[in-house]
């Protein structure tokens, strides 16, 4: 997206992302979704106004709540007065802060571009190539396809000759255990108290409903099934966890029918420690 400055040069327009030590967590598209929810009081109507599929909007809210220290939105079930989706006070503050920062950010970009246009490059060019810079930023951007993304604090480390066992505290009620190689742990510079992303593919999550069943999976997190997205072959099952986080599992639709899974039912999301991918910044 570009626009013209008064000098005729293409403007450098940036998308503001609020970040933690482990990377960007909130951008303009999600802020637009939150603003639409606040305005319309309905996730489905908010998604249509953007436009965005209902499924994508639902997934975005789950991910935001998973990564935020407090819920940004709350959902109310249908009833006499109907259901809906509303921003929490924390969500409203987040939107207001983002928009205030965005306005200052864009003004700063304009001032920087004006300075760069009048500054010769080291290589002898007349001025810096903003278009080239924008292409560089676009190429080095990266996003994960993992359906389950969490942020946690390292609260325990167990070292061995080859592997590292890392325990992350997501909130007061939920912990995740990851097993990675010693080399990976050293590359990440993992230490107690560090914040890291934990990524888990939805296909790696197994669903269990029998509390008496013994499992070898190190991660066994109980919650309630909040949503089932059925497909002809595979289906997605969302499990709401304590602390307003969710875990998504992709299983066959046949398995859902055999297990007689229903929304509101207690279920366990189980996955191996080796299925947890850790990401973070080292400096």
Secondary structure, 3 states (H helix, E strand, C coil): CCCECCCCCECCCCCCCEEECCEEEECHHHHHHHHHHHHHCCHHHHHHHHCCCHHHHHHHHHHHHHHCCCCCEEEECCCCCCCEEEECHHHHHHHHHHHHHHHHHHHHHHHHHHHHHCCCCCCCCCCCCHHHHHHHHHHHCCCCCCCEEEEEEEEEEEECCCEEEEEEECCCCCEEEEEEEHHHHHHHCCCCCCEEEEEECHHHCEEECCCCCCCCCCEEEEEEEEEEECCCCEEEEEEEECCCEEEEEEEEHHHHHHHCCCCCCEEEEEECHHHEEEECCCC
